[in-house]
Amino acid sequence: MADFIEGIIPDFIFQNWTNLEQIYMEASGLSGPIPSINATLENLEYM
């Protein structure tokens, strides 16, 4: 059994993650465009 998420990345996914510093989505099973990222993710260093 694999531990991964699959489907389309929802537009609201980053709204509540204001302290997010890194996100790795390589080979995650997610599809579709990356949602618009605005200034609420000012701590994001790597994506």
TIDREN-512730 format. One record per atom (N, C-alpha, C, O, CB): chain; atom name; x, y negated, z negated; residue in one letter. Coordinates in nm, 3 decimals. Glycine has a CB too. Example, Ala and Ser with C-alpha at 12.3 -4.5 7.8 and 13.67 -1.06 7.14 Angstrom:
// TIDREN-512730
{'A' 'N' {1.319 0.569 -0.780} 'A'},
{'A' 'CA' {1.230 0.450 -0.780} 'A'},
{'A' 'C' {1.320 0.330 -0.780} 'A'},
{'A' 'O' {1.424 0.332 -0.846} 'A'},
{'A' 'CB' {1.131 0.447 -0.905} 'A'},
{'A' 'N' {1.285 0.225 -0.708} 'S'},
{'A' 'CA' {1.367 0.106 -0.714} 'S'},
{'A' 'C' {1.290 -0.003 -0.787} 'S'},
{'A' 'O' {1.341 -0.114 -0.804} 'S'},
{'A' 'CB' {1.408 0.060 -0.572} 'S'},
This chain:
// TIDREN-512730
{'A' 'N' {0.084 0.119 0.000} 'M'},
{'A' 'CA' {0.000 0.000 0.000} 'M'},
{'A' 'C' {0.089 -0.125 0.000} 'M'},
{'A' 'O' {0.180 -0.137 -0.082} 'M'},
{'A' 'CB' {-0.096 0.000 -0.123} 'M'},
{'A' 'N' {0.061 -0.214 0.090} 'A'},
{'A' 'CA' {0.139 -0.338 0.101} 'A'},
{'A' 'C' {0.078 -0.448 0.015} 'A'},
{'A' 'O' {-0.043 -0.455 -0.002} 'A'},
{'A' 'CB' {0.147 -0.384 0.248} 'A'},
{'A' 'N' {0.164 -0.532 -0.038} 'D'},
{'A' 'CA' {0.119 -0.647 -0.117} 'D'},
{'A' 'C' {0.134 -0.771 -0.033} 'D'},
{'A' 'O' {0.239 -0.836 -0.035} 'D'},
{'A' 'CB' {0.199 -0.659 -0.251} 'D'},
{'A' 'N' {0.031 -0.805 0.041} 'F'},
{'A' 'CA' {0.036 -0.926 0.121} 'F'},
{'A' 'C' {-0.105 -0.980 0.140} 'F'},
{'A' 'O' {-0.204 -0.911 0.118} 'F'},
{'A' 'CB' {0.101 -0.898 0.257} 'F'},
{'A' 'N' {-0.110 -1.105 0.180} 'I'},
{'A' 'CA' {-0.235 -1.174 0.206} 'I'},
{'A' 'C' {-0.250 -1.183 0.356} 'I'},
{'A' 'O' {-0.152 -1.205 0.427} 'I'},
{'A' 'CB' {-0.239 -1.317 0.139} 'I'},
{'A' 'N' {-0.370 -1.167 0.405} 'E'},
{'A' 'CA' {-0.389 -1.184 0.548} 'E'},
{'A' 'C' {-0.510 -1.272 0.574} 'E'},
{'A' 'O' {-0.599 -1.281 0.491} 'E'},
{'A' 'CB' {-0.405 -1.049 0.617} 'E'},
{'A' 'N' {-0.511 -1.335 0.690} 'G'},
{'A' 'CA' {-0.621 -1.422 0.730} 'G'},
{'A' 'C' {-0.571 -1.560 0.768} 'G'},
{'A' 'O' {-0.451 -1.584 0.778} 'G'},
{'A' 'CB' {-0.723 -1.432 0.619} 'G'},
{'A' 'N' {-0.664 -1.649 0.787} 'I'},
{'A' 'CA' {-0.634 -1.787 0.825} 'I'},
{'A' 'C' {-0.603 -1.868 0.699} 'I'},
{'A' 'O' {-0.667 -1.850 0.596} 'I'},
{'A' 'CB' {-0.751 -1.850 0.904} 'I'},
{'A' 'N' {-0.505 -1.957 0.709} 'I'},
{'A' 'CA' {-0.470 -2.044 0.597} 'I'},
{'A' 'C' {-0.578 -2.152 0.586} 'I'},
{'A' 'O' {-0.595 -2.231 0.678} 'I'},
{'A' 'CB' {-0.328 -2.109 0.617} 'I'},
{'A' 'N' {-0.653 -2.157 0.473} 'P'},
{'A' 'CA' {-0.758 -2.258 0.460} 'P'},
{'A' 'C' {-0.701 -2.399 0.445} 'P'},
{'A' 'O' {-0.591 -2.416 0.393} 'P'},
{'A' 'CB' {-0.846 -2.225 0.340} 'P'},
{'A' 'N' {-0.775 -2.498 0.491} 'D'},
{'A' 'CA' {-0.731 -2.638 0.486} 'D'},
{'A' 'C' {-0.706 -2.687 0.343} 'D'},
{'A' 'O' {-0.621 -2.773 0.322} 'D'},
{'A' 'CB' {-0.833 -2.727 0.553} 'D'},
{'A' 'N' {-0.779 -2.635 0.246} 'F'},
{'A' 'CA' {-0.770 -2.684 0.109} 'F'},
{'A' 'C' {-0.658 -2.618 0.028} 'F'},
{'A' 'O' {-0.641 -2.650 -0.090} 'F'},
{'A' 'CB' {-0.901 -2.663 0.039} 'F'},
{'A' 'N' {-0.583 -2.528 0.087} 'I'},
{'A' 'CA' {-0.489 -2.445 0.011} 'I'},
{'A' 'C' {-0.386 -2.524 -0.069} 'I'},
{'A' 'O' {-0.350 -2.482 -0.179} 'I'},
{'A' 'CB' {-0.417 -2.353 0.106} 'I'},
{'A' 'N' {-0.338 -2.637 -0.019} 'F'},
{'A' 'CA' {-0.233 -2.712 -0.088} 'F'},
{'A' 'C' {-0.287 -2.822 -0.180} 'F'},
{'A' 'O' {-0.208 -2.887 -0.249} 'F'},
{'A' 'CB' {-0.140 -2.773 0.013} 'F'},
{'A' 'N' {-0.415 -2.846 -0.183} 'Q'},
{'A' 'CA' {-0.471 -2.958 -0.259} 'Q'},
{'A' 'C' {-0.445 -2.948 -0.409} 'Q'},
{'A' 'O' {-0.419 -3.050 -0.473} 'Q'},
{'A' 'CB' {-0.619 -2.967 -0.236} 'Q'},
{'A' 'N' {-0.451 -2.829 -0.467} 'N'},
{'A' 'CA' {-0.435 -2.814 -0.611} 'N'},
{'A' 'C' {-0.294 -2.772 -0.651} 'N'},
{'A' 'O' {-0.268 -2.751 -0.770} 'N'},
{'A' 'CB' {-0.533 -2.715 -0.663} 'N'},
{'A' 'N' {-0.206 -2.759 -0.556} 'W'},
{'A' 'CA' {-0.069 -2.717 -0.584} 'W'},
{'A' 'C' {0.024 -2.836 -0.580} 'W'},
{'A' 'O' {0.121 -2.836 -0.504} 'W'},
{'A' 'CB' {-0.023 -2.609 -0.484} 'W'},
{'A' 'N' {-0.002 -2.937 -0.658} 'T'},
{'A' 'CA' {0.074 -3.062 -0.652} 'T'},
{'A' 'C' {0.219 -3.047 -0.699} 'T'},
{'A' 'O' {0.303 -3.128 -0.661} 'T'},
{'A' 'CB' {0.006 -3.167 -0.736} 'T'},
{'A' 'N' {0.250 -2.945 -0.779} 'N'},
{'A' 'CA' {0.387 -2.923 -0.827} 'N'},
{'A' 'C' {0.461 -2.818 -0.745} 'N'},
{'A' 'O' {0.572 -2.778 -0.782} 'N'},
{'A' 'CB' {0.385 -2.883 -0.972} 'N'},
{'A' 'N' {0.403 -2.773 -0.636} 'L'},
{'A' 'CA' {0.465 -2.671 -0.551} 'L'},
{'A' 'C' {0.599 -2.720 -0.499} 'L'},
{'A' 'O' {0.608 -2.828 -0.441} 'L'},
{'A' 'CB' {0.372 -2.635 -0.434} 'L'},
{'A' 'N' {0.704 -2.639 -0.519} 'E'},
{'A' 'CA' {0.838 -2.674 -0.472} 'E'},
{'A' 'C' {0.880 -2.593 -0.351} 'E'},
{'A' 'O' {0.949 -2.646 -0.263} 'E'},
{'A' 'CB' {0.938 -2.655 -0.583} 'E'},
{'A' 'N' {0.841 -2.467 -0.344} 'Q'},
{'A' 'CA' {0.879 -2.381 -0.232} 'Q'},
{'A' 'C' {0.764 -2.287 -0.199} 'Q'},
{'A' 'O' {0.689 -2.245 -0.287} 'Q'},
{'A' 'CB' {1.007 -2.300 -0.266} 'Q'},
{'A' 'N' {0.751 -2.255 -0.072} 'I'},
{'A' 'CA' {0.653 -2.156 -0.029} 'I'},
{'A' 'C' {0.713 -2.075 0.085} 'I'},
{'A' 'O' {0.765 -2.130 0.182} 'I'},
{'A' 'CB' {0.519 -2.225 0.014} 'I'},
{'A' 'N' {0.705 -1.945 0.071} 'Y'},
{'A' 'CA' {0.757 -1.853 0.173} 'Y'},
{'A' 'C' {0.638 -1.778 0.232} 'Y'},
{'A' 'O' {0.566 -1.710 0.160} 'Y'},
{'A' 'CB' {0.863 -1.753 0.112} 'Y'},
{'A' 'N' {0.617 -1.791 0.360} 'M'},
{'A' 'CA' {0.505 -1.724 0.425} 'M'},
{'A' 'C' {0.551 -1.629 0.534} 'M'},
{'A' 'O' {0.469 -1.581 0.613} 'M'},
{'A' 'CB' {0.410 -1.828 0.483} 'M'},
{'A' 'N' {0.678 -1.601 0.540} 'E'},
{'A' 'CA' {0.732 -1.512 0.642} 'E'},
{'A' 'C' {0.674 -1.371 0.626} 'E'},
{'A' 'O' {0.676 -1.315 0.517} 'E'},
{'A' 'CB' {0.887 -1.508 0.635} 'E'},
{'A' 'N' {0.623 -1.317 0.733} 'A'},
{'A' 'CA' {0.566 -1.182 0.736} 'A'},
{'A' 'C' {0.457 -1.164 0.631} 'A'},
{'A' 'O' {0.443 -1.056 0.574} 'A'},
{'A' 'CB' {0.676 -1.078 0.714} 'A'},
{'A' 'N' {0.380 -1.269 0.606} 'S'},
{'A' 'CA' {0.276 -1.264 0.503} 'S'},
{'A' 'C' {0.145 -1.209 0.554} 'S'},
{'A' 'O' {0.061 -1.166 0.474} 'S'},
{'A' 'CB' {0.254 -1.400 0.446} 'S'},
{'A' 'N' {0.124 -1.209 0.683} 'G'},
{'A' 'CA' {-0.004 -1.168 0.738} 'G'},
{'A' 'C' {-0.099 -1.285 0.757} 'G'},
{'A' 'O' {-0.210 -1.266 0.806} 'G'},
{'A' 'CB' {-0.068 -1.066 0.649} 'G'},
{'A' 'N' {-0.055 -1.406 0.720} 'L'},
{'A' 'CA' {-0.138 -1.524 0.741} 'L'},
{'A' 'C' {-0.129 -1.567 0.886} 'L'},
{'A' 'O' {-0.029 -1.543 0.953} 'L'},
{'A' 'CB' {-0.094 -1.640 0.647} 'L'},
{'A' 'N' {-0.235 -1.628 0.934} 'S'},
{'A' 'CA' {-0.238 -1.671 1.074} 'S'},
{'A' 'C' {-0.299 -1.809 1.086} 'S'},
{'A' 'O' {-0.357 -1.862 0.991} 'S'},
{'A' 'CB' {-0.317 -1.570 1.160} 'S'},
{'A' 'N' {-0.286 -1.866 1.204} 'G'},
{'A' 'CA' {-0.343 -1.997 1.231} 'G'},
{'A' 'C' {-0.246 -2.108 1.201} 'G'},
{'A' 'O' {-0.133 -2.084 1.157} 'G'},
{'A' 'CB' {-0.469 -2.016 1.149} 'G'},
{'A' 'N' {-0.288 -2.232 1.227} 'P'},
{'A' 'CA' {-0.199 -2.346 1.204} 'P'},
{'A' 'C' {-0.178 -2.371 1.055} 'P'},
{'A' 'O' {-0.262 -2.336 0.972} 'P'},
{'A' 'CB' {-0.256 -2.471 1.271} 'P'},
{'A' 'N' {-0.065 -2.433 1.023} 'I'},
{'A' 'CA' {-0.040 -2.474 0.885} 'I'},
{'A' 'C' {-0.125 -2.598 0.859} 'I'},
{'A' 'O' {-0.120 -2.692 0.938} 'I'},
{'A' 'CB' {0.113 -2.503 0.858} 'I'},
{'A' 'N' {-0.203 -2.600 0.750} 'P'},
{'A' 'CA' {-0.287 -2.716 0.721} 'P'},
{'A' 'C' {-0.205 -2.843 0.705} 'P'},
{'A' 'O' {-0.087 -2.839 0.670} 'P'},
{'A' 'CB' {-0.369 -2.691 0.595} 'P'},
{'A' 'N' {-0.268 -2.955 0.729} 'S'},
{'A' 'CA' {-0.203 -3.084 0.713} 'S'},
{'A' 'C' {-0.155 -3.099 0.569} 'S'},
{'A' 'O' {-0.230 -3.074 0.474} 'S'},
{'A' 'CB' {-0.299 -3.199 0.751} 'S'},
{'A' 'N' {-0.031 -3.140 0.553} 'I'},
{'A' 'CA' {0.027 -3.159 0.419} 'I'},
{'A' 'C' {0.046 -3.308 0.399} 'I'},
{'A' 'O' {0.114 -3.375 0.477} 'I'},
{'A' 'CB' {0.163 -3.081 0.402} 'I'},
{'A' 'N' {-0.015 -3.360 0.295} 'N'},
{'A' 'CA' {-0.004 -3.504 0.270} 'N'},
{'A' 'C' {0.086 -3.532 0.151} 'N'},
{'A' 'O' {0.156 -3.442 0.104} 'N'},
{'A' 'CB' {-0.143 -3.565 0.247} 'N'},
{'A' 'N' {0.087 -3.652 0.102} 'A'},
{'A' 'CA' {0.178 -3.696 -0.004} 'A'},
{'A' 'C' {0.155 -3.627 -0.138} 'A'},
{'A' 'O' {0.235 -3.645 -0.229} 'A'},
{'A' 'CB' {0.164 -3.844 -0.024} 'A'},
{'A' 'N' {0.049 -3.547 -0.153} 'T'},
{'A' 'CA' {0.027 -3.478 -0.280} 'T'},
{'A' 'C' {0.132 -3.372 -0.307} 'T'},
{'A' 'O' {0.145 -3.324 -0.419} 'T'},
{'A' 'CB' {-0.111 -3.416 -0.282} 'T'},
{'A' 'N' {0.209 -3.333 -0.205} 'L'},
{'A' 'CA' {0.313 -3.232 -0.221} 'L'},
{'A' 'C' {0.452 -3.297 -0.221} 'L'},
{'A' 'O' {0.541 -3.253 -0.149} 'L'},
{'A' 'CB' {0.304 -3.127 -0.110} 'L'},
{'A' 'N' {0.469 -3.399 -0.300} 'E'},
{'A' 'CA' {0.596 -3.471 -0.300} 'E'},
{'A' 'C' {0.710 -3.388 -0.359} 'E'},
{'A' 'O' {0.826 -3.425 -0.341} 'E'},
{'A' 'CB' {0.582 -3.600 -0.377} 'E'},
{'A' 'N' {0.681 -3.278 -0.430} 'N'},
{'A' 'CA' {0.786 -3.192 -0.485} 'N'},
{'A' 'C' {0.828 -3.081 -0.389} 'N'},
{'A' 'O' {0.923 -3.009 -0.418} 'N'},
{'A' 'CB' {0.739 -3.132 -0.615} 'N'},
{'A' 'N' {0.759 -3.067 -0.277} 'L'},
{'A' 'CA' {0.788 -2.959 -0.183} 'L'},
{'A' 'C' {0.926 -2.979 -0.121} 'L'},
{'A' 'O' {0.952 -3.080 -0.056} 'L'},
{'A' 'CB' {0.680 -2.953 -0.073} 'L'},
{'A' 'N' {1.013 -2.880 -0.141} 'E'},
{'A' 'CA' {1.150 -2.886 -0.088} 'E'},
{'A' 'C' {1.171 -2.790 0.027} 'E'},
{'A' 'O' {1.255 -2.816 0.114} 'E'},
{'A' 'CB' {1.249 -2.857 -0.198} 'E'},
{'A' 'N' {1.098 -2.680 0.030} 'Y'},
{'A' 'CA' {1.120 -2.576 0.132} 'Y'},
{'A' 'C' {0.989 -2.512 0.170} 'Y'},
{'A' 'O' {0.906 -2.478 0.085} 'Y'},
{'A' 'CB' {1.219 -2.470 0.081} 'Y'},
{'A' 'N' {0.971 -2.495 0.300} 'M'},
{'A' 'CA' {0.852 -2.426 0.348} 'M'},
{'A' 'C' {0.891 -2.336 0.462} 'M'},
{'A' 'O' {0.806 -2.267 0.518} 'M'},
{'A' 'CB' {0.742 -2.525 0.392} 'M'},
